[in-house]
Amino acid sequence: MGNYSRWDDVRNTRAPVAPERRAEIEQDLALGQLIYDLRTEAGLSQRELAVRMGTTQSVISRLEEGGGARNRIDTLARVATALGRHLVVSFPERVPAVMKDAVQVA
């Protein structure tokens, strides 16, 4: 994931949050970063990804900024399909230490 300075800026523009919400927000930002990385790796603009998903560029922007997809598996499935990827939802007893192209939410 390579756009760290952008995500630092996003984090810094958000209002301070209670510690109990910090992990949730970090997961949202990690998912946004993953979507950004996969989109740019595919050579797509936000607008091009939006067209493939049948949505608007502003929706993609919100997703990449860590908002808008909370608990919306259907939205994430559309992102995966538009990027030629697969969405896998799993409930393993143990999560591997390293997960390529994934965000651990738990």
Number of C-alpha atoms within 10 A of each C-alpha: 11 10 11 10 9 12 18 11 10 13 16 10 9 8 7 9 9 8 8 8 9 12 13 14 15 14 17 22 22 21 25 24 23 21 24 23 17 19 21 13 10 12 12 14 14 18 16 17 22 20 13 14 19 11 14 15 17 12 16 25 17 13 24 24 21 23 16 16 18 14 8 9 13 11 15 19 16 20 23 18 14 18 19 10 13 13 14 10 7 7 7 7 6 6 11 9 6 9 9 6 12 13 16 12 11 8
